[in-house]
Amino acid sequence: MNLNAEIKARCADPVAVRAYLESKNAEFRGTDQQTDTYFNSPKGRLKLREGNIENNLIYYERNNQAGTKDSFFRLVKTDDAAALKEVLTYSMGVKVVVKKIREIRFIGNVKFHIDEVPGLGSFVEIEAGNLHADVSADELREQCEFYIRELGISPEDLVSVSYSDMLLEKSVNG
């Protein structure tokens, strides 16, 4: 499996995050309208991402904790998301669906997301990954921590759970 060191944080000022990334010549990959369908899974998390940029089946294991965390993942590109969703829905059942508008930018092996999630708000994610780079786990964590400081992300803005968990919690608590 591949490894990301990553964070998610509430973002009161997406314009400032975007300006910082532009000032560092971050490569803009586009704005993706994504639907992540999470399936019931006996272990880890399994989601199908459908978007105009990214279309992948993603399995991952990650602890829910605020701050930099390791995420072990396996990503499989798909050209037929509709058929795959039908099979997975039938066989495993849908846990929750997350819709978001995501800006995607890169600085080297570090991926940045500026997300708008209806009903939840604005977020920034940092994913320092080894999918396309030979980088140690410690170096990935250091990269993530560096950008937390650079973007001025405060500890109270860090989010420990996924959007799926946040939406499930919201549906239970109203």
Beta strands, then each sheet from edge to edge (+ up, - down):
strand 1: 2-10
strand 2: 27-39
strand 3: 45-50
strand 4: 56-62
strand 5: 69-77
strand 6: 94-107
strand 7: 110-117
strand 8: 121-129
strand 9: 158-159
sheet 1: 9+ 1- 5+ 4- 3+ 2- 6+ 7- 8+
end
